[in-house]
Amino acid sequence: MLYSFIIYSVSARFGQQNPPAQEKVNAAVGGSLGGQVPSTLLGGADPCAKLKLADEIVAAKAGDQAALDAAKALVNTEANFNPFTEGALPKFCADAALPATKELRGILAQVSDQDLKTPFGANGGLTAAQINDIATKSVQTPLAADGKSVAQLYKEQGFNDFVGAG
């Protein structure tokens, strides 16, 4: 019974971010790239995979605003992590070359502190609400990102509760 509840809770939470981004990608460039969206948002996924896919989306229809908007939505979408694991933290790409598409650089993803044992910001730094405000604004007004990884951008904003990878 508890196992079923956990599966339901995790799938319900994942369903809040995944479909809007996937629907935008499907509408802009079709199902082949859209079908790859969920795997880039899973907790165990390489955090750079989402940025690489966003670059592929833009390249698939260069100059198309819908494709660019879909790629921006993907970059801004929260990736999952397992909040039930001790010390669980979200992961952000530490590769300064990603995303390669200029219009995608400087956009941050949303984060969630749902079910965390220690909420973001409790040890100093920004809370999830504070970094999400910055992330939301970064879609329209990207942060200065030349030569910086996404992980570095989070640190510069004062968000410290994450793991840099990739």
N, C-alpha and C positions, 0 to 999 in steps of 0.2 A: 504494500500500500504506500509506504513512504517512498519507495523507488518510483512508483507511478507519479506521485506528486512532484518529485524532483524533476523527472523527465518532462512533465507538463509545464512546470514553472520555467525551466530552461527553454523549452521550445516556444512558449508564449512570449518570453522576453526576446528571444532571437527573432521572432516574427514581427516585432515592433520596428526593427531597423531594416531587415533584409528585403522584404517585398517592395517598399518604395524605390530603393536603389535598383533592384533587379528589374522592376517594371520600366523604369526610365531607360535602362540600358537596352532592354528588349525592344522598346518602342523606337529607340534611336538607331540601333545597329543590328537588331535581330537576336534570336535565341542562342546562337552559338557562343557569343561573348557573354550574353546575359546569363546563360547557364553556368558560367564560371564564377559568378558573383558570390554565391553562398560559401564556396570553399575558401574564398579569400577573407571571409569574416569570422571563421571559426576560431575558437580560442587557441588551437594548436597550429594555426596557419602562420606561415612566414609573414611578418608584418609588411614586408616589401612587395609581396605578391599582389596586394590590392593596388599599390601604386603602379606596378608593371601592367596590370590589367587596365587601369585607367588610361595609361599611355596607349595601349592597344586600341581602346575604344575610340580615342581621338584620332589615331592613325587610320582606323577603318573607314572613317568618313571625314577626312581632313577638310577643314573649313566649314563643317556643318555645326551650327549652334546647338542643335538638339544633342548631338554626340558629345560636345564639350560640356553641356549642362549635365548630361548623364554621368560623365566622368567626374565632374566636380561633386555631384551627389554621392558617388561611390567613395571618393577620397574623404568626404565629410562624414560618412557613415561609421557608426561605432562598431568596432570589432569586438567580438565576445572574448571573455576569459572566464575561467572557472572560479567564481567567488567563494566556493566551498573549500578551496585549497588554501592551506595556511600560507600567508605571504603572497597571495594571488595579486598580480598587478597586470594591467594592460601592457601590450608590447607595441612599440612604434619603430618604424624603419630608421636605422642608423646609417643608411647609405646616402651620402650627400648628392649623389647623381640622380636620385629618384624623388619625385617623378621627373622624368626628362622633359615633359611637355611644359613649356614656360607658363601657360595659363593655369596649370595645376599646382605650381610651386607656391608654397606659403599658405596652403589650405590645410587646416587641422581637422582631425576627426573628433567626433563627440566621444565622451567617456561615460561610463556608468559606475555608480558606487552602490548599486543595489546589492544588498546582502553582504556587503563587505564587513569583516570584523572590525577593521579600523578604517573609518571613512577617509577619503582623500582630504588632504590638508590638515589632518589631525597631528601630523609630525612637522608642521611648517609647510608653507607653500600653498598653492591654490586649491580650493575645493572643486568638486566636479561641476557644480553650478557655475563657478567663476571661469573655469577653462572652457566649458561648453558655450558660454557667452562669447568668448574670444573665438572659439571654433566656428560658431554660427556667423559671426561677422567676417571671418576670414574667407568665406565663400565669395562674398561680394568685394571685399577689400583684403586681398591676400597679404600675409606678413612678408617682410623682406627676407628672402630665402636664398639669395645667391651664395653658393658654396656651403650651404648648411643642410643638414639632414632634418627630417621631420622630428626626430628625437631631440636634436639640438634646439629646434624651435619651441618645443614644449618646455625645455629647461629655461630658455630665455624668457618665456612668459611667466615663469615661476611655478610651473607644475612639475613636481618631483617624483610623484608616485607612479612610476612606470619602469619598464625594462626596455632598453634599446637593443635592437637585434637587426640582423640582416646586413 
